[in-house]
Amino acid sequence: MVKRIAYGGSAKMVLCECLSVPKSSANKVLSYLLKQDVVRKDLKIRYEMNHVLIPVKSPIKLDGTLAERHDFQVRDLTVSPVERVNRKLEEMGIEGRFPDKFIMFGDSLFIKEKRFQRLPLKVFGMIAKEFCANSIYLDRGIGESPIREPDVKLLWGRKGGVTHEENGIFYSFDPTKVMFSPGNVNSRIWESKGHFNEKTVVDMFAGIGYFTLQVAKGSPRARIFACELNPNSFDFLVQNIRKNRMEDRINPLPGDCRSSTYGLRADYILMGHFDSPQFLATALRMSHKGTMINMHIICDTATINSHWIGIQRRARELGYLIDILDQKVVKSYGPHLWHVSSRFIVTAAL
Ligand SMILES: C[S@@+](CC[C@H](N)C(=O)[O-])C[C@H]1O[C@@H](n2cnc3c(N)ncnc32)[C@H](O)[C@@H]1O
C-alpha cells in the first residue's frame, strides 16, 4: 500500500521503504536499526498519531512493525545538525546557541553547557531528532576520586546505558556511573596493533575495558589480566568481555590491583590511571627484564621532557633499572597541563 501525504511548502519529498512502528517502541526499534546501519539518514523520520515511520535503505521485516512505503521529506544534509538546531532554537524563541563542542557515544549526545539542563522537554526532543540521538546527557566532567566517577546527568531520553563502537569493539556502559574518555582513541588503537601475542598483559586499571579489549582484539593469543576496583566498572568490564566474545583471552580481576595481581608475571603492563606513579612498586613486582610498562601521567609544560627522571629514580630505589622508550601526548588536560602516555622498559632487577 502506498500512502501519499500532502506537505505544505516546497520541501522535496521522496517515496521510500519504511517501517511503521508503534510510538511506545519507536526509540528501541530506531536504536536497533541505526546500529544495523539500515536507516535512510538523508530522509526525515515521520511522526504520525500512534506510529512512527522510519525510512530504511531496503525492505526489511521486524517483529511488531509493518513494512510500508511512504513519502518522506529530504533532510538538508548540507546543513550541520548544530546549525539546524540553532535555526530551530531561534524559531522556538530560545536564547543562545547550541555548543559547537559535543560528543556522540553510540546514539547518545553529550553536552557540557549547564544552561541546557533547564530547557523544555520538547526542545530536547527537537535536538535529539536533529542528531538522530536517543538520549541527551549533561557532562560535568570526572570526579577526583580514585575510581574516576563521572558527574554526568541524563537530561532527556532513554535511561540505562550506551553502546559505543570504536575500532571494531563494542563498549557498553552507563555514563552516569562510569567514565569513558573520547580523547584516548589513538592510544586505544595502538593497543590493538597486535604487539602482544603469546605475551602476558596486565591492565592494572581496566575500567570498562577501554584498553584491554583493544589488546585482546589485536593479540588474540595474549593472556590478559584486567584489574578493576570500582564495582560498577567491573560489571561493565565483564559484560563487555562477553559482548565482544573475548572470555578466552581476558581474565577480569575485581578489587585493588595491588592485591589482585599478586603472583602474576607480566610482559606488558598498562597503567591507565593518572596516579600510576604511586603504583610503580606493584608494576615492578610483576616485571622481569624486558617488561614494558605504559604509564598515563599528567605533566606540566615545564616537566614534560623530564618527568620520567623522577620515575626512574623511584624505580632504582625499589631495586629496578628502567629506561624510557618513548612518550606521546594524549591530549591537553588544562592550562599548561598534558595527559602523557610514557612507555618504559625494565632493563635490570638489582
Ligand atoms: C582512569 S580510569 C581508566 C581510564 C582509561 N584507561 C582511560 O584512560 O580512558 C581508571 C580506572 O582505574 C580504576 N582503579 C582506581 N584505583 C584502582 C586500583 N587500586 N586497582 C584497580 N583499579 C583501580 C578506577 O575505578 C577506574 O575505572
The ligand as an SDF file (V2000), in Angstrom:
LIG
                    3D

 27 29  0  0  0  0  0  0  0  0999 V2000
   41.0560    6.4280   34.5680 C   0  0  0  0  0  0  0  0  0  0  0  0
   40.1020    5.0080   34.5730 S   0  0  0  0  0  0  0  0  0  0  0  0
   40.6340    4.1910   33.2060 C   0  0  0  0  0  0  0  0  0  0  0  0
   40.8000    5.1430   32.1710 C   0  0  0  0  0  0  0  0  0  0  0  0
   41.2330    4.6220   30.8680 C   0  0  0  0  0  0  0  0  0  0  0  0
   42.4220    3.8470   30.9840 N   0  0  0  0  0  0  0  0  0  0  0  0
   41.3840    5.8380   30.0480 C   0  0  0  0  0  0  0  0  0  0  0  0
   42.4540    6.4750   30.1330 O   0  0  0  0  0  0  0  0  0  0  0  0
   40.4260    6.2000   29.3870 O   0  0  0  0  0  0  0  0  0  0  0  0
   40.9680    4.2260   35.8290 C   0  0  0  0  0  0  0  0  0  0  0  0
   40.2490    3.0490   36.4120 C   0  0  0  0  0  0  0  0  0  0  0  0
   41.0800    2.5370   37.4460 O   0  0  0  0  0  0  0  0  0  0  0  0
   40.2630    2.0640   38.4830 C   0  0  0  0  0  0  0  0  0  0  0  0
   41.0790    1.9940   39.7090 N   0  0  0  0  0  0  0  0  0  0  0  0
   41.4570    3.0010   40.5160 C   0  0  0  0  0  0  0  0  0  0  0  0
   42.2480    2.5370   41.5050 N   0  0  0  0  0  0  0  0  0  0  0  0
   42.3850    1.2030   41.3050 C   0  0  0  0  0  0  0  0  0  0  0  0
   43.0770    0.1730   41.9640 C   0  0  0  0  0  0  0  0  0  0  0  0
   43.8040    0.4330   43.0540 N   0  0  0  0  0  0  0  0  0  0  0  0
   43.0060   -1.0920   41.4830 N   0  0  0  0  0  0  0  0  0  0  0  0
   42.2800   -1.3600   40.3690 C   0  0  0  0  0  0  0  0  0  0  0  0
   41.5790   -0.4200   39.6850 N   0  0  0  0  0  0  0  0  0  0  0  0
   41.6350    0.8430   40.1330 C   0  0  0  0  0  0  0  0  0  0  0  0
   39.1470    3.0720   38.5420 C   0  0  0  0  0  0  0  0  0  0  0  0
   37.9980    2.5350   39.1500 O   0  0  0  0  0  0  0  0  0  0  0  0
   38.9280    3.4130   37.0580 C   0  0  0  0  0  0  0  0  0  0  0  0
   37.9170    2.6260   36.4950 O   0  0  0  0  0  0  0  0  0  0  0  0
  1  2  1  0
  2  3  1  0
  2 10  1  0
  3  4  1  0
  4  5  1  0
  5  6  1  0
  5  7  1  0
  7  8  2  0
  7  9  1  0
 10 11  1  0
 11 12  1  0
 11 26  1  0
 12 13  1  0
 13 14  1  0
 13 24  1  0
 14 15  1  0
 14 23  1  0
 15 16  2  0
 16 17  1  0
 17 18  1  0
 17 23  2  0
 18 19  1  0
 18 20  2  0
 20 21  1  0
 21 22  2  0
 22 23  1  0
 24 25  1  0
 24 26  1  0
 26 27  1  0
M  CHG  2   2   1   9  -1
M  END
$$$$
